[in-house]
């Protein structure tokens, strides 16, 4: 059984296939733009490209209101992390 720490580690290190959809809460890693807030957290607004999922570019609205185009490979899906960790903790307590 995975602990929340192990689960988060697997998710953030790319050991789990992640899917993205409009409205997901994400954090940017591995790249920086001066207009990004320090937290690098934002919401996926929509796809900014017509490529396959592996090459996807997303419009991300950051917590400071700025919208930037970010390659999917630089995104960590916090919505999925929260959902899986919540499910893990719920099932562990029953």
Secondary structure, DSSP 8 states (H G I E B T S, - for coil): ---HHHHHHHHHTT-S-----TT-EEEE-S---TTS-TT-EEEEEEE---S-GGG-EEEEEETTS-EEEEEGGGEEEHHHHHHHHHHHHHHHH-
